[in-house]
């Protein structure tokens, strides 16, 4: 296991948790009904945007892993081998 793989993975998990927290707050506020309808509509719109953002984060994560050679190469490389894989992925773009 290498540091780059775990860094990317923990970053995506953290972003996902943040997105879920935002959705949870918006759903709670939207069902409270002590606020006006305009605010409820804004919360619903922001919920959809948050869901779309979380999907983009997930897709981006898998694209980054694929660009670096897939899960098996990221899990099995170490040291300079990982640096070479990262360097070749960056330079090939």
QUIMOVEN-V505918 format. One record per helix or strand. SS is the DSSP state (@ for helix, = for strand). FROM is the first residue (numbers start at 1). TO is the last residue. Records with the same first field share a line. If there is no record, write none. Layout:
SS->FROM-TO / FROM-TO
This chain:
@->3-32 / 37-67 / 70-76 / 80-91
